[in-house]
Amino acid sequence: GEPSGLGYSLVLVVLAIAVMFTAWPRLGRTLVLYAFFARIPVVVLTYVALENGWDTHYTKLPAGTTLPEGTSAFTFLAMPQLTFWIVATLMLGGLFGCLGAVLGGRGAK
């Protein structure tokens, strides 16, 4: 079908960042930097793969996907990298940061 939900994804990114910066600012900053620096090379590689016609998993659209008019394949493929994976990094990183603080006997600072 036609992809939708970009607005919801962006709201989740902002909420995840807000929660992390409120709950544990130092870990939040670290995770946001890590999340973006880990995803940027994937976005660049996706662009290069699409431009050069490489047949990789970075260029594959889900079966049956119809892109909305005016949406490029690159935009569609880059959005999960810059939304879902940022949120996943913050959530899982926060969870394991808290787990490490509890098991290590230190509170969040």
Rosetta constraint file for C-alpha pairs under 8 A:
AtomPair CA 1 CA 64 HARMONIC 6.24 0.50
AtomPair CA 1 CA 65 HARMONIC 5.19 0.50
AtomPair CA 1 CA 66 HARMONIC 5.80 0.50
AtomPair CA 2 CA 65 HARMONIC 6.11 0.50
AtomPair CA 2 CA 66 HARMONIC 5.09 0.50
AtomPair CA 2 CA 67 HARMONIC 5.95 0.50
AtomPair CA 2 CA 68 HARMONIC 6.46 0.50
AtomPair CA 3 CA 65 HARMONIC 7.31 0.50
AtomPair CA 3 CA 66 HARMONIC 7.40 0.50
AtomPair CA 3 CA 67 HARMONIC 6.77 0.50
AtomPair CA 3 CA 68 HARMONIC 7.41 0.50
AtomPair CA 5 CA 9 HARMONIC 6.25 0.50
AtomPair CA 6 CA 10 HARMONIC 6.24 0.50
AtomPair CA 6 CA 79 HARMONIC 7.78 0.50
AtomPair CA 7 CA 11 HARMONIC 6.30 0.50
AtomPair CA 8 CA 12 HARMONIC 6.26 0.50
AtomPair CA 9 CA 13 HARMONIC 6.33 0.50
AtomPair CA 9 CA 83 HARMONIC 5.79 0.50
AtomPair CA 9 CA 84 HARMONIC 6.74 0.50
AtomPair CA 10 CA 14 HARMONIC 6.36 0.50
AtomPair CA 10 CA 83 HARMONIC 6.20 0.50
AtomPair CA 11 CA 15 HARMONIC 6.11 0.50
AtomPair CA 12 CA 16 HARMONIC 5.92 0.50
AtomPair CA 12 CA 83 HARMONIC 7.83 0.50
AtomPair CA 12 CA 87 HARMONIC 6.85 0.50
AtomPair CA 13 CA 17 HARMONIC 6.18 0.50
AtomPair CA 13 CA 83 HARMONIC 6.01 0.50
AtomPair CA 13 CA 84 HARMONIC 7.60 0.50
AtomPair CA 13 CA 86 HARMONIC 6.73 0.50
AtomPair CA 13 CA 87 HARMONIC 5.42 0.50
AtomPair CA 14 CA 18 HARMONIC 6.08 0.50
AtomPair CA 15 CA 19 HARMONIC 6.05 0.50
AtomPair CA 16 CA 20 HARMONIC 6.18 0.50
AtomPair CA 16 CA 87 HARMONIC 5.96 0.50
AtomPair CA 16 CA 90 HARMONIC 6.51 0.50
AtomPair CA 16 CA 91 HARMONIC 7.08 0.50
AtomPair CA 17 CA 21 HARMONIC 6.06 0.50
AtomPair CA 17 CA 28 HARMONIC 6.97 0.50
AtomPair CA 17 CA 32 HARMONIC 7.36 0.50
AtomPair CA 17 CA 87 HARMONIC 7.88 0.50
AtomPair CA 17 CA 90 HARMONIC 7.20 0.50
AtomPair CA 18 CA 22 HARMONIC 6.03 0.50
AtomPair CA 19 CA 23 HARMONIC 5.90 0.50
AtomPair CA 20 CA 24 HARMONIC 5.62 0.50
AtomPair CA 20 CA 25 HARMONIC 6.36 0.50
AtomPair CA 20 CA 27 HARMONIC 7.35 0.50
AtomPair CA 20 CA 28 HARMONIC 4.76 0.50
AtomPair CA 20 CA 90 HARMONIC 7.12 0.50
AtomPair CA 20 CA 94 HARMONIC 7.04 0.50
AtomPair CA 21 CA 25 HARMONIC 4.11 0.50
AtomPair CA 21 CA 26 HARMONIC 7.47 0.50
AtomPair CA 21 CA 27 HARMONIC 7.78 0.50
AtomPair CA 21 CA 28 HARMONIC 5.02 0.50
AtomPair CA 21 CA 29 HARMONIC 7.09 0.50
AtomPair CA 24 CA 28 HARMONIC 5.93 0.50
AtomPair CA 24 CA 108 HARMONIC 6.32 0.50
AtomPair CA 24 CA 109 HARMONIC 6.65 0.50
AtomPair CA 25 CA 29 HARMONIC 6.13 0.50
AtomPair CA 25 CA 109 HARMONIC 7.95 0.50
AtomPair CA 26 CA 30 HARMONIC 6.39 0.50
AtomPair CA 26 CA 109 HARMONIC 7.29 0.50
AtomPair CA 27 CA 31 HARMONIC 6.05 0.50
AtomPair CA 27 CA 94 HARMONIC 7.33 0.50
AtomPair CA 27 CA 97 HARMONIC 7.47 0.50
AtomPair CA 28 CA 32 HARMONIC 6.08 0.50
AtomPair CA 28 CA 90 HARMONIC 7.31 0.50
AtomPair CA 28 CA 94 HARMONIC 7.62 0.50
AtomPair CA 29 CA 33 HARMONIC 6.19 0.50
AtomPair CA 30 CA 34 HARMONIC 6.09 0.50
AtomPair CA 31 CA 35 HARMONIC 5.82 0.50
AtomPair CA 31 CA 89 HARMONIC 6.88 0.50
AtomPair CA 31 CA 90 HARMONIC 5.89 0.50
AtomPair CA 31 CA 93 HARMONIC 6.67 0.50
AtomPair CA 32 CA 36 HARMONIC 6.22 0.50
AtomPair CA 32 CA 86 HARMONIC 7.39 0.50
AtomPair CA 32 CA 90 HARMONIC 6.93 0.50
AtomPair CA 33 CA 37 HARMONIC 6.03 0.50
AtomPair CA 34 CA 38 HARMONIC 5.85 0.50
AtomPair CA 35 CA 39 HARMONIC 6.22 0.50
AtomPair CA 35 CA 85 HARMONIC 7.44 0.50
AtomPair CA 35 CA 86 HARMONIC 5.36 0.50
AtomPair CA 35 CA 89 HARMONIC 6.02 0.50
AtomPair CA 35 CA 90 HARMONIC 7.55 0.50
AtomPair CA 36 CA 40 HARMONIC 5.96 0.50
AtomPair CA 36 CA 82 HARMONIC 7.51 0.50
AtomPair CA 36 CA 86 HARMONIC 6.96 0.50
AtomPair CA 37 CA 41 HARMONIC 7.28 0.50
AtomPair CA 38 CA 42 HARMONIC 7.46 0.50
AtomPair CA 39 CA 43 HARMONIC 6.33 0.50
AtomPair CA 39 CA 81 HARMONIC 5.87 0.50
AtomPair CA 39 CA 82 HARMONIC 6.84 0.50
AtomPair CA 39 CA 85 HARMONIC 7.73 0.50
AtomPair CA 39 CA 86 HARMONIC 7.96 0.50
AtomPair CA 40 CA 44 HARMONIC 6.21 0.50
AtomPair CA 41 CA 45 HARMONIC 5.99 0.50
AtomPair CA 42 CA 46 HARMONIC 6.02 0.50
AtomPair CA 42 CA 81 HARMONIC 7.50 0.50
AtomPair CA 43 CA 47 HARMONIC 6.28 0.50
AtomPair CA 43 CA 78 HARMONIC 5.65 0.50
AtomPair CA 43 CA 81 HARMONIC 6.93 0.50
AtomPair CA 44 CA 48 HARMONIC 6.23 0.50
AtomPair CA 45 CA 49 HARMONIC 5.95 0.50
AtomPair CA 45 CA 58 HARMONIC 7.68 0.50
AtomPair CA 46 CA 50 HARMONIC 6.13 0.50
AtomPair CA 46 CA 58 HARMONIC 5.32 0.50
AtomPair CA 46 CA 59 HARMONIC 6.45 0.50
AtomPair CA 46 CA 74 HARMONIC 7.14 0.50
AtomPair CA 46 CA 77 HARMONIC 7.55 0.50
AtomPair CA 46 CA 78 HARMONIC 7.37 0.50
AtomPair CA 47 CA 51 HARMONIC 6.10 0.50
AtomPair CA 47 CA 74 HARMONIC 6.29 0.50
AtomPair CA 48 CA 52 HARMONIC 6.09 0.50
AtomPair CA 49 CA 53 HARMONIC 5.92 0.50
AtomPair CA 49 CA 54 HARMONIC 4.90 0.50
AtomPair CA 49 CA 55 HARMONIC 7.52 0.50
AtomPair CA 49 CA 56 HARMONIC 7.35 0.50
AtomPair CA 49 CA 58 HARMONIC 7.09 0.50
AtomPair CA 49 CA 59 HARMONIC 6.63 0.50
AtomPair CA 50 CA 54 HARMONIC 6.33 0.50
AtomPair CA 50 CA 59 HARMONIC 5.98 0.50
AtomPair CA 50 CA 74 HARMONIC 7.21 0.50
AtomPair CA 54 CA 59 HARMONIC 7.43 0.50
AtomPair CA 55 CA 59 HARMONIC 6.50 0.50
AtomPair CA 55 CA 60 HARMONIC 7.70 0.50
AtomPair CA 56 CA 60 HARMONIC 6.82 0.50
AtomPair CA 58 CA 77 HARMONIC 7.53 0.50
AtomPair CA 59 CA 73 HARMONIC 7.96 0.50
AtomPair CA 59 CA 77 HARMONIC 7.34 0.50
AtomPair CA 61 CA 65 HARMONIC 6.64 0.50
AtomPair CA 61 CA 73 HARMONIC 7.74 0.50
AtomPair CA 61 CA 77 HARMONIC 7.44 0.50
AtomPair CA 67 CA 71 HARMONIC 6.10 0.50
AtomPair CA 67 CA 72 HARMONIC 7.45 0.50
AtomPair CA 67 CA 73 HARMONIC 7.48 0.50
AtomPair CA 67 CA 76 HARMONIC 7.76 0.50
AtomPair CA 71 CA 75 HARMONIC 6.50 0.50
AtomPair CA 71 CA 76 HARMONIC 7.06 0.50
AtomPair CA 72 CA 76 HARMONIC 6.46 0.50
AtomPair CA 73 CA 77 HARMONIC 6.05 0.50
AtomPair CA 74 CA 78 HARMONIC 5.84 0.50
AtomPair CA 75 CA 79 HARMONIC 6.11 0.50
AtomPair CA 76 CA 80 HARMONIC 7.77 0.50
AtomPair CA 77 CA 81 HARMONIC 7.58 0.50
AtomPair CA 78 CA 82 HARMONIC 6.47 0.50
AtomPair CA 79 CA 83 HARMONIC 5.94 0.50
AtomPair CA 79 CA 84 HARMONIC 7.85 0.50
AtomPair CA 80 CA 84 HARMONIC 4.97 0.50
AtomPair CA 80 CA 85 HARMONIC 6.36 0.50
AtomPair CA 81 CA 85 HARMONIC 5.34 0.50
AtomPair CA 81 CA 86 HARMONIC 7.09 0.50
AtomPair CA 82 CA 86 HARMONIC 6.04 0.50
AtomPair CA 83 CA 87 HARMONIC 6.36 0.50
AtomPair CA 84 CA 88 HARMONIC 6.09 0.50
AtomPair CA 85 CA 89 HARMONIC 5.96 0.50
AtomPair CA 86 CA 90 HARMONIC 6.29 0.50
AtomPair CA 87 CA 91 HARMONIC 6.05 0.50
AtomPair CA 88 CA 92 HARMONIC 5.89 0.50
AtomPair CA 88 CA 93 HARMONIC 7.98 0.50
AtomPair CA 89 CA 93 HARMONIC 5.51 0.50
AtomPair CA 90 CA 94 HARMONIC 5.74 0.50
AtomPair CA 91 CA 95 HARMONIC 6.11 0.50
AtomPair CA 92 CA 96 HARMONIC 6.12 0.50
AtomPair CA 93 CA 97 HARMONIC 5.82 0.50
AtomPair CA 94 CA 98 HARMONIC 6.08 0.50
AtomPair CA 95 CA 99 HARMONIC 6.16 0.50
AtomPair CA 96 CA 100 HARMONIC 5.91 0.50
AtomPair CA 97 CA 101 HARMONIC 6.16 0.50
AtomPair CA 98 CA 102 HARMONIC 6.17 0.50
AtomPair CA 98 CA 108 HARMONIC 7.38 0.50
AtomPair CA 99 CA 103 HARMONIC 6.07 0.50
AtomPair CA 100 CA 104 HARMONIC 5.64 0.50
AtomPair CA 101 CA 105 HARMONIC 5.97 0.50
AtomPair CA 101 CA 106 HARMONIC 4.98 0.50
AtomPair CA 101 CA 107 HARMONIC 5.67 0.50
AtomPair CA 101 CA 108 HARMONIC 6.56 0.50
AtomPair CA 102 CA 106 HARMONIC 6.23 0.50
AtomPair CA 102 CA 107 HARMONIC 6.86 0.50
